[in-house]
């Protein structure tokens, strides 16, 4: 670390500043006092020595000149601008293409330059280029710069102590050092995701790494996993790795991350990007998060699966093919309420399959049907108890096949009695009491 010796300036500037203020008929107090300038000037070399020689630029030279003539408001502006330039360099070194992948959208030099200072700090925190401590103190410094520097009409003046503290924070957290040594190496994490299918040990290692890192980076990386999963160009093993890691945090998502994921999903819908939209739906389904989706989206998911279940039921080998569809429908309807717009379709599909056809019923699917019927809402119970009196396949089978009637009675026995509305109590008791 090279020594820095600043020239003696106070004796030369004191008289000059007095004469300048007098010439403008202004009080000398509009500028920092001679004593404040002297103390600040004496402390500056200690801070400058901490900055690597190749990072000392013209902005720092201008900062020194501003301090020498008592323009502390200009000095902090120069120090802050030097810090911003260095933080941008950290992002460039990380890789703009990597930022684009992490944010699931294009991110070029112009985007970096357009970032507001607060957005730049937030990005550096998320990329693990700043510690939480550094983010806190630099955010505080940004507020000081906005309110006490020459960049905006100031609300007051800083003294020499406040100036040096400001410069010290910029030096410590932005102008020296580089990437945060702790947290997750995002570049390596993405590279490993793409390299091959995770074994249990790898999944455990990377899950633990995301648990240890700070919240901001964890949020960014889980959002990245969603983007990778939805990317049509991602290999299947990469998508599965992304899903498995994200699944470990499905029950611990905070409101902000849930909102970020929904915003990404909405962007896919708004842009008409069907492959990404469909993959995003699957991501929410697999993580048990469909309750976050809009009612229209949930309608589409549950309605589609109800139709597929009925289609399989009417197809060849239905007794063997129904269970996975029944299981998936149970999983989804236990995640969220069934939208009113698809309740009738949903109930009809479940009851039709659960009472079976002339040849029997899928016994492997029955536990799932039992769980679904036991979880029926009052409105769904009404739809079910009305099926025997409505035109349709259920009523037709109940009339023709005694074993279907017996199974329907069994289904009624699975209903949660507290969910039976008054208007269908009579039908409920009739099926329950009928031997």
C-alpha positions as CSV (number, residue, x, y, z in Angstrom):
1,X,0.0,0.0,0.0
2,X,1.7,3.2,-1.2
3,X,1.9,6.2,1.1
4,X,-0.1,9.3,0.2
5,X,1.1,12.8,1.2
6,X,-1.2,15.6,0.3
7,X,0.3,19.1,-0.1
8,X,-0.3,21.7,2.6
9,X,-3.2,23.8,1.3
10,X,-5.0,25.3,4.3
11,X,-2.6,28.3,4.7
12,X,-3.0,29.0,1.0
13,X,-6.7,28.7,0.8
14,X,-7.8,30.4,4.1
15,X,-7.2,33.9,2.9
16,X,-8.5,33.1,-0.6
17,X,-11.8,31.9,0.7
18,X,-12.2,34.9,3.0
19,X,-11.6,37.3,0.1
20,X,-13.9,35.3,-2.2
21,X,-16.8,35.4,0.3
22,X,-16.2,39.2,0.8
23,X,-16.1,39.9,-2.9
24,X,-19.6,38.4,-3.2
25,X,-20.7,40.1,0.0
26,X,-21.5,36.7,1.5
27,X,-20.6,35.4,5.0
28,X,-17.5,33.2,5.2
29,X,-19.7,30.6,6.9
30,X,-21.2,29.5,3.6
31,X,-18.1,27.3,3.2
32,X,-16.5,24.9,5.7
33,X,-14.4,26.7,8.3
34,X,-10.6,26.7,8.1
35,X,-10.5,24.4,11.1
36,X,-12.9,21.9,9.5
37,X,-10.9,22.0,6.2
38,X,-7.7,21.3,8.1
39,X,-9.1,18.3,10.0
40,X,-10.7,16.8,6.9
41,X,-7.5,17.4,4.9
42,X,-5.5,15.7,7.6
43,X,-7.8,12.6,7.6
44,X,-8.1,12.2,3.9
45,X,-4.7,10.4,3.2
46,X,-5.7,7.5,5.6
47,X,-8.8,6.9,3.5
48,X,-7.1,7.3,0.2
49,X,-4.4,4.8,1.1
50,X,-7.0,2.1,1.4
51,X,-8.0,2.5,-2.3
52,X,-5.9,0.4,-4.7
53,X,-3.7,2.7,-6.9
54,X,-5.4,1.5,-10.1
55,X,-8.8,2.6,-8.7
56,X,-7.8,6.2,-7.8
57,X,-9.3,8.2,-10.6
58,X,-10.0,11.8,-11.5
59,X,-13.2,11.8,-9.4
60,X,-11.1,11.3,-6.3
61,X,-8.8,14.1,-7.3
62,X,-11.7,16.4,-7.7
63,X,-13.0,15.3,-4.3
64,X,-9.7,16.3,-2.8
65,X,-9.8,19.7,-4.5
66,X,-13.4,20.2,-3.2
67,X,-12.3,19.4,0.4
68,X,-9.4,21.8,0.1
69,X,-11.7,24.7,-0.7
70,X,-14.4,23.8,1.8
71,X,-16.9,22.4,-0.7
72,X,-17.8,19.4,1.3
73,X,-21.1,19.0,-0.5
74,X,-19.2,18.6,-3.8
75,X,-16.7,16.3,-2.2
76,X,-19.3,13.7,-1.1
77,X,-20.8,13.9,-4.6
78,X,-17.5,13.0,-6.2
79,X,-16.9,10.2,-3.7
80,X,-20.3,8.8,-4.4
81,X,-19.9,8.9,-8.1
82,X,-16.6,7.1,-7.8
83,X,-18.4,4.4,-5.8
84,X,-21.2,4.0,-8.3
85,X,-18.6,3.6,-11.1
86,X,-16.8,0.9,-9.1
87,X,-20.1,-1.0,-8.4
88,X,-20.9,-0.9,-12.1
89,X,-17.5,-2.4,-12.7
90,X,-18.3,-5.2,-10.3
91,X,-21.5,-6.0,-12.2
92,X,-19.6,-6.0,-15.5
93,X,-17.0,-8.4,-14.0
94,X,-19.8,-10.7,-12.9
95,X,-21.1,-10.7,-16.5
96,X,-24.0,-8.9,-18.0
97,X,-25.1,-12.1,-19.7
98,X,-25.2,-13.8,-16.3
99,X,-27.3,-10.9,-14.9
100,X,-29.7,-11.4,-17.9
101,X,-30.0,-15.1,-17.2
102,X,-30.6,-14.4,-13.5
103,X,-33.3,-11.8,-14.2
104,X,-34.8,-13.8,-17.1
105,X,-34.7,-10.9,-19.4
106,X,-32.1,-9.1,-21.6
107,X,-29.6,-7.0,-19.6
108,X,-27.1,-5.0,-21.6
109,X,-24.7,-2.1,-20.9
110,X,-27.4,0.5,-21.5
111,X,-29.6,-1.3,-18.8
112,X,-26.7,-1.1,-16.4
113,X,-26.2,2.6,-17.0
114,X,-29.9,3.3,-16.7
115,X,-30.1,1.8,-13.2
116,X,-30.9,4.2,-10.5
117,X,-28.4,4.2,-7.6
118,X,-30.8,2.4,-5.3
119,X,-31.5,-0.2,-8.0
120,X,-27.7,-0.7,-8.5
121,X,-27.2,-1.3,-4.8
122,X,-30.1,-3.8,-4.8
123,X,-28.7,-5.7,-7.8
124,X,-25.2,-5.9,-6.2
125,X,-26.8,-7.3,-3.0
126,X,-28.8,-9.9,-4.9
127,X,-25.7,-10.9,-6.9
128,X,-23.7,-11.2,-3.7
129,X,-21.4,-8.4,-4.8
130,X,-22.2,-6.6,-1.6
131,X,-22.7,-7.9,1.9
132,X,-25.8,-7.0,3.8
133,X,-23.6,-4.7,6.0
134,X,-22.2,-3.0,2.9
135,X,-25.7,-2.6,1.4
136,X,-26.9,-1.0,4.6
137,X,-24.2,1.6,4.9
138,X,-24.0,2.4,1.2
139,X,-27.8,2.8,1.2
140,X,-27.4,5.3,4.1
141,X,-24.6,7.0,2.2
142,X,-26.9,7.3,-0.8
143,X,-29.5,9.1,1.3
144,X,-26.8,11.5,2.6
145,X,-25.6,12.2,-0.9
146,X,-29.2,12.9,-2.1
147,X,-29.9,15.4,0.8
148,X,-26.5,17.0,1.6
149,X,-24.5,17.0,-1.7
150,X,-24.3,19.4,-4.6
151,X,-26.2,16.9,-6.7
152,X,-29.5,18.3,-5.3
153,X,-30.4,21.4,-3.3
154,X,-29.0,20.4,0.1
155,X,-31.1,20.5,3.3
156,X,-28.0,21.3,5.4
157,X,-24.2,21.1,5.6
158,X,-21.9,18.3,6.7
159,X,-19.0,19.0,9.0
160,X,-15.5,17.5,8.7
161,X,-16.3,14.4,10.8
162,X,-19.4,13.6,8.8
163,X,-17.5,14.1,5.5
164,X,-14.8,11.7,6.6
165,X,-17.3,9.1,7.8
166,X,-19.0,9.3,4.4
167,X,-15.7,9.0,2.5
168,X,-14.7,6.1,4.8
169,X,-17.9,4.2,4.0
170,X,-17.5,4.7,0.3
171,X,-13.9,3.5,0.5
172,X,-14.6,0.5,2.7
173,X,-17.7,-0.9,1.0
174,X,-17.4,0.3,-2.7
175,X,-13.9,1.5,-3.6
176,X,-11.9,-1.4,-2.1
177,X,-12.4,-5.2,-2.3
178,X,-14.6,-7.1,-4.8
179,X,-17.1,-9.8,-4.6
180,X,-18.5,-10.9,-1.3
181,X,-16.6,-14.1,-0.4
182,X,-19.6,-15.6,1.3
183,X,-22.9,-16.7,-0.1
184,X,-23.5,-18.6,-3.3
185,X,-21.3,-18.4,-6.3
186,X,-24.0,-17.7,-8.9
187,X,-21.9,-18.5,-11.9
188,X,-20.9,-21.9,-10.5
189,X,-24.4,-22.7,-9.3
190,X,-25.9,-22.2,-12.8
191,X,-23.0,-24.1,-14.4
192,X,-23.6,-27.1,-12.1
193,X,-27.3,-27.0,-12.7
194,X,-26.6,-27.5,-16.4
195,X,-23.9,-30.1,-16.1
196,X,-26.0,-33.1,-15.3
197,X,-28.7,-34.6,-13.0
198,X,-28.2,-33.9,-9.3
199,X,-27.6,-36.8,-7.0
200,X,-29.0,-36.5,-3.5
201,X,-25.7,-35.2,-2.1
202,X,-25.5,-32.4,-4.7
203,X,-29.1,-31.4,-3.9
204,X,-28.3,-31.3,-0.2
205,X,-25.1,-29.2,-0.7
206,X,-26.8,-26.6,-2.9
207,X,-29.9,-26.4,-0.8
208,X,-27.7,-25.8,2.2
209,X,-25.8,-23.1,0.3
210,X,-29.0,-21.2,-0.5
211,X,-30.2,-21.5,3.1
212,X,-27.0,-20.0,4.3
213,X,-26.9,-17.0,2.0
214,X,-28.7,-13.8,2.6
215,X,-32.3,-13.4,1.8
216,X,-31.8,-11.1,-1.2
217,X,-29.6,-13.5,-3.1
218,X,-31.8,-16.4,-2.2
219,X,-34.8,-14.6,-3.6
220,X,-32.9,-13.9,-6.8
221,X,-31.6,-17.4,-7.3
222,X,-35.0,-19.0,-6.7
223,X,-36.4,-16.6,-9.2
224,X,-33.6,-17.8,-11.5
225,X,-34.6,-21.4,-11.0
226,X,-38.1,-20.5,-12.2
227,X,-36.6,-18.8,-15.3
228,X,-34.4,-21.8,-16.1
229,X,-37.3,-24.2,-15.7
230,X,-39.5,-22.1,-18.0
231,X,-36.7,-21.7,-20.6
232,X,-37.6,-23.9,-23.6
233,X,-33.9,-24.3,-24.4
234,X,-33.1,-25.8,-21.0
235,X,-32.2,-29.5,-21.0
236,X,-34.6,-31.7,-19.2
237,X,-32.0,-32.6,-16.4
238,X,-31.4,-28.8,-15.9
239,X,-35.1,-28.1,-15.5
240,X,-35.5,-31.0,-13.1
241,X,-32.5,-29.8,-11.1
242,X,-34.0,-26.3,-10.9
243,X,-37.3,-27.8,-9.8
244,X,-35.8,-30.0,-7.1
245,X,-33.9,-27.1,-5.5
246,X,-36.8,-24.7,-5.7
247,X,-39.0,-27.4,-4.1
248,X,-36.9,-27.3,-1.0
249,X,-38.0,-23.7,-0.4
250,X,-41.6,-23.9,-1.6
251,X,-43.0,-23.6,2.0
252,X,-40.7,-20.8,2.9
253,X,-41.4,-18.2,0.2
254,X,-42.0,-14.7,1.5
255,X,-44.6,-12.3,0.0
256,X,-42.0,-10.5,-2.1
257,X,-40.7,-13.6,-3.8
258,X,-44.2,-14.9,-4.4
259,X,-45.0,-11.6,-6.0
260,X,-41.8,-11.7,-8.2
261,X,-42.7,-15.2,-9.4
262,X,-46.2,-14.1,-10.3
263,X,-44.9,-11.1,-12.1
264,X,-42.7,-13.3,-14.2
265,X,-45.6,-15.6,-14.9
266,X,-47.8,-12.6,-15.9
267,X,-45.1,-11.4,-18.2
268,X,-45.1,-14.7,-20.0
269,X,-48.9,-14.5,-20.4
270,X,-48.9,-10.9,-21.5
271,X,-46.3,-11.5,-24.2
272,X,-48.1,-14.6,-25.5
273,X,-45.1,-16.8,-24.7
274,X,-47.1,-20.1,-24.5
275,X,-44.1,-22.4,-23.9
276,X,-42.9,-20.4,-20.9
277,X,-46.4,-19.8,-19.6
278,X,-47.2,-23.5,-19.7
279,X,-43.9,-24.4,-18.0
280,X,-44.5,-21.7,-15.4
281,X,-47.9,-23.2,-14.6
282,X,-46.2,-26.6,-14.1
283,X,-43.6,-24.9,-11.8
284,X,-46.4,-23.5,-9.6
285,X,-48.2,-26.8,-9.6
286,X,-45.1,-28.9,-8.8
287,X,-44.2,-26.6,-5.9
288,X,-47.8,-26.6,-4.5
289,X,-48.2,-22.9,-5.2
290,X,-51.2,-22.7,-7.5
291,X,-53.1,-20.8,-4.9
292,X,-50.9,-17.9,-5.9
293,X,-52.3,-17.9,-9.4
294,X,-55.4,-16.0,-10.6
295,X,-58.8,-17.6,-10.4
296,X,-58.8,-17.9,-14.2
297,X,-55.5,-19.7,-14.2
298,X,-56.7,-22.1,-11.4
299,X,-59.9,-22.7,-13.4
300,X,-57.8,-23.6,-16.5
301,X,-55.6,-26.0,-14.5
302,X,-58.3,-27.9,-12.6
303,X,-60.7,-27.9,-15.5
304,X,-58.1,-29.3,-17.8
305,X,-57.1,-32.0,-15.4
306,X,-60.7,-32.9,-14.7
307,X,-61.3,-33.4,-18.5
308,X,-58.1,-35.5,-18.8
309,X,-59.2,-37.7,-15.9
310,X,-62.6,-38.3,-17.6
311,X,-60.9,-38.9,-20.9
312,X,-58.6,-41.6,-19.3
313,X,-61.7,-43.1,-17.6
314,X,-63.4,-43.6,-20.9
315,X,-60.3,-45.0,-22.6
316,X,-58.6,-48.3,-22.8
317,X,-57.0,-49.7,-19.5
318,X,-58.7,-47.0,-17.5
319,X,-58.3,-48.9,-14.3
320,X,-54.5,-48.7,-14.7
321,X,-54.3,-45.2,-16.1
322,X,-56.7,-43.3,-13.7
323,X,-54.6,-43.4,-10.5
324,X,-51.9,-40.8,-11.5
325,X,-54.5,-38.4,-12.8
326,X,-56.6,-38.9,-9.6
327,X,-53.6,-38.4,-7.5
328,X,-52.6,-35.2,-9.3
329,X,-56.2,-33.8,-9.0
330,X,-56.1,-34.5,-5.2
331,X,-52.8,-32.7,-4.9
332,X,-54.0,-29.7,-6.7
333,X,-57.3,-29.4,-5.0
334,X,-55.7,-29.7,-1.6
335,X,-53.4,-26.7,-2.5
336,X,-56.3,-24.4,-3.2
337,X,-60.1,-24.0,-3.4
338,X,-61.6,-25.1,-6.7
339,X,-62.9,-22.0,-8.5
340,X,-66.7,-21.8,-8.5
341,X,-66.6,-21.7,-12.3
342,X,-65.3,-25.3,-12.6
343,X,-66.7,-26.9,-9.4
344,X,-69.5,-28.7,-11.3
345,X,-67.2,-30.1,-13.9
346,X,-64.7,-31.1,-11.3
347,X,-67.3,-32.9,-9.1
348,X,-68.8,-34.7,-12.1
349,X,-65.4,-36.0,-13.2
350,X,-64.5,-37.3,-9.7
351,X,-67.9,-38.9,-9.1
352,X,-68.2,-40.5,-12.5
353,X,-64.8,-42.1,-12.1
354,X,-65.4,-43.1,-8.5
355,X,-68.6,-45.0,-9.1
356,X,-67.0,-46.8,-11.9
357,X,-68.3,-48.2,-15.2
358,X,-70.2,-51.5,-16.0
359,X,-66.9,-53.4,-15.6
360,X,-65.8,-52.1,-12.2
361,X,-63.7,-49.3,-10.7
362,X,-60.0,-48.4,-10.5
363,X,-59.3,-49.6,-7.0
364,X,-55.8,-48.0,-7.0
365,X,-57.5,-44.6,-7.6
366,X,-60.1,-45.0,-4.9
367,X,-58.0,-43.6,-2.0
368,X,-57.5,-40.4,-4.0
369,X,-61.3,-40.2,-4.8
370,X,-62.0,-40.7,-1.1
371,X,-59.7,-37.9,-0.1
372,X,-61.2,-35.6,-2.7
373,X,-64.8,-36.3,-1.8
374,X,-64.0,-36.0,2.0
375,X,-62.7,-32.5,1.2
376,X,-65.6,-31.4,-0.9
377,X,-66.8,-27.9,-0.1
378,X,-70.5,-27.3,0.6
379,X,-71.1,-26.1,-3.0
380,X,-69.4,-29.2,-4.3
381,X,-71.5,-31.4,-2.0
382,X,-74.6,-29.8,-3.5
383,X,-73.4,-30.6,-7.1
384,X,-72.6,-34.2,-6.1
385,X,-76.0,-34.9,-4.4
386,X,-77.8,-33.4,-7.4
387,X,-76.1,-35.7,-9.9
388,X,-78.6,-38.6,-9.4
389,X,-81.5,-36.5,-10.5
390,X,-79.8,-34.7,-13.4
391,X,-79.4,-35.9,-17.0
392,X,-76.0,-37.3,-17.4
393,X,-73.7,-40.3,-17.2
394,X,-73.8,-40.6,-13.4
395,X,-77.6,-40.7,-13.3
396,X,-77.6,-43.2,-16.2
397,X,-75.2,-45.5,-14.5
398,X,-77.0,-45.3,-11.2
399,X,-80.2,-46.4,-12.9
400,X,-78.6,-49.3,-14.8
401,X,-76.0,-50.8,-12.6
402,X,-76.5,-51.7,-9.0
403,X,-72.8,-51.8,-8.2
404,X,-72.5,-48.1,-9.3
405,X,-75.4,-47.3,-7.0
406,X,-73.7,-49.0,-4.1
407,X,-70.5,-47.1,-4.8
408,X,-72.3,-43.8,-4.9
409,X,-73.8,-44.6,-1.5
410,X,-70.2,-45.2,-0.3
411,X,-69.1,-41.9,-1.7
412,X,-71.9,-40.2,0.2
413,X,-70.6,-41.8,3.3
414,X,-67.2,-40.1,2.7
415,X,-68.8,-36.6,2.7
416,X,-67.9,-34.5,5.7
417,X,-71.3,-34.1,7.3
418,X,-70.5,-30.6,8.5
419,X,-70.2,-29.5,4.8
420,X,-73.7,-30.6,3.8
421,X,-75.9,-27.5,3.2
422,X,-79.5,-27.5,4.5
423,X,-81.1,-27.7,1.0
424,X,-79.5,-31.1,0.3
425,X,-79.8,-32.5,3.8
426,X,-82.8,-34.6,2.8
427,X,-80.9,-36.2,-0.2
428,X,-77.8,-36.7,2.0
429,X,-79.8,-38.6,4.7
430,X,-81.7,-40.6,2.1
431,X,-78.5,-42.0,0.6
432,X,-76.9,-42.5,4.1
433,X,-79.9,-44.2,5.6
434,X,-80.8,-46.3,2.5
435,X,-79.6,-49.8,3.0
